[in-house]
Amino acid sequence: MLHRSLLALAGASLLSVTSLAAAAGEVTLDSVLAGKHRTEANQARDQYRHPKETLAFFGIKPDMHVIEITPGGGWYTEVLGPWLKGQGSLTAAVVDPASASSDGAKKYYTKSNGDFAAKLAADPEHYSDVKTVSFKMGAASFGDPGSADAVLTFRNVHNWTAAKADADMFNAFFNVLKAGGVLGVVEHRAASGTSAEASAKSGYIAQDYVVKLATDAGFVLEAESEINANPKDTKDHPNGVWTLPPNFAMGDKDHDKYAAIGESDRMTLRFRKPAAKQ
């Protein structure tokens, strides 16, 4: 009876602690994903981007120092910024427009960086701790060597391949990570053997090519996941990956067809920087 009473008391105490944490507004990944700070359009994409499962696969914890590479409009920043705030840290790495390979790219990065900075400034409650670092395309650096627990990149590798800067990027990832640190990559997936030139045009890139970029830089491929796979994606669209949502590059033409396919088929890869030898 005493044993049962102690168990009941312990259970009640645990429930009380849990209830207090919930009442105090404890920040969890689930609470962030459900947060009103996220735009409705971004939340609607959870079904394709699987943020909870993807971050779990990468092994991201809220006390880590994470670097997000070229965050674009800040889709993942909406998740990582408030989740890491107060325990870990998030650094967003953006391209220095002056280092872009074309005038069009310079304009794109200038606008993108400005929009991203405005997004952070408009919501200090969630993003006040997010740091931003600017890097040069082709000569990338993201911070002090061995300073980051994780580097994450989402749907970016094809851009670096087009700029002939992909090997430099992966070398810079390796340099900034601690020994034992993780590199998480999500990217539009082409058929095996697809050339780098074709990838630059279509936005899809071969998984074996990405793996080689990482392993050539010194990483070990630790695991691969089909979390973000889409078998309905035929990868032969008129305007490449941008034909599909959310871009719908064809406009109203065949809109329902591409909406039914959904977002692109994607590889999800976890690499590890080897631990230092004892």
Summary of the structure (lengths in Angstrom):
residues: 278
radius of gyration: 20.6
end to end distance: 51.7
largest distance: 77.8
contacts: 858
relative contact order: 0.12
helix: 45%
strand: 20%
